[in-house]
Amino acid sequence: MNFTVSARLSARRFAYQHVSVLTALDQGMSLIAAGMADVTITDGSGRARTPAALYRSLFEPNRAAPVPVATTQAQAA
């Protein structure tokens, strides 16, 4: 799949092509650190995300599915 990293610096707009999501994410984070604005990563299907949102979708656990918590209740005897 192809990924396009887009960013803006003043009035100039930049776009870089990548075949790996990880290299696109790395460049997106680097562009933010360099002070560029409006940094987005667009995948081959047209879905655009910020580098932070893409990072969360790849590396953070799914927050939509609750994790069952084992509870113990003390019973009075």
LOTI-881656 format. One record per residue: residue in three letters; x, y, z of N, C-alpha, C, O in turn. Coordinates in steps of 0.2 Angstrom, whole numbers, padded with zeros to 4 digits, always signed. Layout:
AlaXYZXYZXYZXYZ;...
This chain:
Met+0004-0006+0000+0000+0000+0000+0004+0006+0000+0010+0006+0003;Asn+0002+0011-0003+0006+0018-0003+0003+0022+0002-0003+0023+0004;Phe+0008+0027+0005+0006+0032+0010+0009+0038+0007+0015+0038+0005;Thr+0005+0043+0008+0008+0050+0006+0008+0054+0013+0003+0055+0016;Val+0014+0057+0014+0015+0061+0020+0015+0069+0017+0019+0070+0013;Ser+0010+0073+0020+0009+0079+0018+0011+0084+0023+0009+0082+0029;Ala+0014+0090+0022+0015+0095+0027+0015+0102+0024+0016+0102+0018;Arg+0015+0107+0028+0015+0114+0026+0020+0117+0030+0021+0117+0036;Leu+0024+0122+0027+0028+0126+0030+0027+0133+0027+0029+0134+0021;Ser+0024+0138+0030+0022+0144+0028+0017+0143+0022+0012+0140+0023;Ala+0018+0146+0016+0014+0145+0011+0016+0139+0006+0012+0137+0002;Arg+0021+0135+0008+0023+0130+0004+0020+0123+0006+0020+0122+0013;Arg+0018+0119+0002+0015+0112+0004+0020+0107+0001+0022+0107-0005;Phe+0022+0102+0005+0026+0096+0003+0022+0090+0004+0018+0089+0008;Ala+0024+0085-0001+0021+0078-0001+0027+0073-0002+0031+0074-0007;Tyr+0027+0068+0002+0032+0063+0001+0028+0056+0000+0023+0055+0004;Gln+0030+0052-0004+0027+0045-0005+0031+0040-0001+0038+0040-0001;His+0028+0035+0002+0031+0029+0005+0027+0023+0004+0021+0023+0002;Val+0031+0017+0004+0027+0011+0003+0026+0008+0010+0022+0003+0010;Ser+0029+0010+0015+0029+0007+0022+0025+0012+0026+0027+0018+0026;Val+0021+0009+0030+0017+0014+0035+0022+0016+0040+0021+0022+0043;Leu+0027+0012+0042+0032+0014+0047+0036+0020+0045+0038+0024+0049;Thr+0039+0019+0039+0043+0025+0036+0039+0031+0036+0041+0037+0037;Ala+0032+0031+0034+0028+0036+0033+0027+0039+0040+0027+0046+0041;Leu+0026+0035+0045+0025+0038+0052+0031+0041+0054+0031+0046+0058;Asp+0037+0038+0053+0043+0041+0055+0044+0048+0052+0046+0052+0056;Gln+0043+0048+0046+0044+0055+0043+0039+0060+0045+0040+0066+0046;Gly+0032+0058+0046+0027+0062+0049+0029+0065+0056+0029+0071+0057;Met+0032+0061+0060+0034+0063+0067+0040+0068+0066+0040+0073+0070;Ser+0044+0066+0061+0050+0071+0060+0048+0077+0058+0051+0082+0060;Leu+0043+0078+0053+0041+0084+0051+0038+0088+0056+0039+0094+0056;Ile+0034+0085+0060+0031+0089+0066+0037+0092+0070+0037+0098+0073;Ala+0042+0088+0072+0047+0090+0076+0051+0095+0073+0054+0100+0076;Ala+0051+0096+0066+0055+0101+0063+0051+0107+0062+0053+0112+0060;Gly+0045+0107+0065+0041+0113+0065+0036+0114+0059+0033+0119+0058;Met+0035+0109+0055+0030+0109+0050+0023+0109+0053+0022+0106+0058;Ala+0018+0112+0049+0011+0112+0051+0007+0107+0047+0009+0105+0041;Asp+0001+0106+0049-0004+0102+0045-0001+0095+0042-0002+0094+0036;Val+0003+0092+0046+0006+0085+0044+0000+0080+0044-0003+0079+0049;Thr-0001+0077+0039-0005+0071+0038-0002+0065+0034+0002+0066+0030;Ile-0005+0059+0036-0003+0053+0032-0009+0051+0029-0014+0049+0032;Thr-0009+0050+0022-0015+0047+0019-0013+0041+0016-0008+0040+0012;Asp-0017+0036+0017-0016+0029+0014-0019+0028+0007-0022+0033+0005;Gly-0018+0023+0004-0020+0021-0003-0027+0022-0004-0029+0023-0009;Ser-0031+0021+0001-0039+0021+0001-0041+0029+0002-0047+0030+0001;Gly-0037+0033+0003-0039+0040+0004-0040+0042+0011-0042+0048+0013;Arg-0039+0038+0016-0040+0040+0023-0034+0044+0026-0028+0041+0026;Ala-0035+0050+0028-0030+0054+0030-0030+0054+0038-0036+0055+0041;Arg-0024+0054+0041-0024+0054+0049-0018+0058+0050-0013+0059+0047;Thr-0018+0061+0056-0012+0064+0059-0007+0059+0061-0009+0053+0062;Pro+0000+0060+0061+0004+0055+0064+0002+0052+0071+0003+0046+0072;Ala+0000+0056+0075-0002+0054+0082-0008+0049+0082-0008+0044+0085;Ala-0013+0051+0077-0018+0046+0077-0016+0039+0074-0019+0034+0076;Leu-0012+0040+0069-0009+0034+0066-0005+0030+0071-0006+0023+0071;Tyr-0001+0033+0074+0003+0029+0080-0002+0026+0085-0001+0020+0086;Arg-0007+0029+0087-0012+0026+0092-0015+0020+0089-0016+0015+0092;Ser-0017+0021+0082-0021+0015+0079-0016+0009+0078-0019+0003+0078;Leu-0010+0010+0078-0005+0005+0077-0003+0002+0083-0002-0004+0084;Phe-0001+0006+0088+0002+0004+0094-0001+0004+0101+0001+0001+0106;Glu-0007+0007+0101-0011+0007+0108-0016+0002+0107-0019+0000+0102;Pro-0018-0001+0113-0023-0006+0113-0030-0003+0111-0031+0003+0112;Asn-0034-0007+0109-0041-0005+0107-0045-0003+0113-0046-0007+0117;Arg-0047+0004+0113-0050+0006+0118-0058+0005+0117-0062+0006+0122;Ala-0060+0003+0112-0067+0002+0111-0069-0005+0114-0075-0005+0116;Ala-0065-0010+0115-0067-0016+0118-0065-0016+0125-0059-0015+0127;Pro-0069-0016+0130-0068-0015+0137-0064-0022+0139-0065-0027+0137;Val-0059-0021+0143-0055-0027+0146-0059-0029+0152-0060-0025+0157;Pro-0061-0035+0153-0064-0038+0159-0059-0038+0165-0054-0039+0164;Val-0062-0036+0170-0058-0035+0176-0061-0040+0181-0067-0040+0183;Ala-0057-0044+0184-0059-0049+0189-0059-0046+0195-0055-0042+0198;Thr-0065-0047+0198-0066-0044+0205-0068-0049+0210-0071-0054+0208;Thr-0066-0048+0216-0067-0052+0221-0071-0049+0227-0070-0043+0228;Gln-0076-0052+0229-0081-0049+0234-0080-0053+0240-0081-0059+0240;Ala-0078-0049+0246-0078-0053+0252-0085-0054+0255-0089-0049+0255;Gln-0086-0060+0257-0093-0062+0260-0092-0062+0267-0087-0064+0270;Ala-0097-0059+0270-0097-0059+0278-0099-0066+0280-0104-0068+0278;Ala-0096-0068+0285-0098-0075+0287-0102-0075+0293-0104-0080+0296;
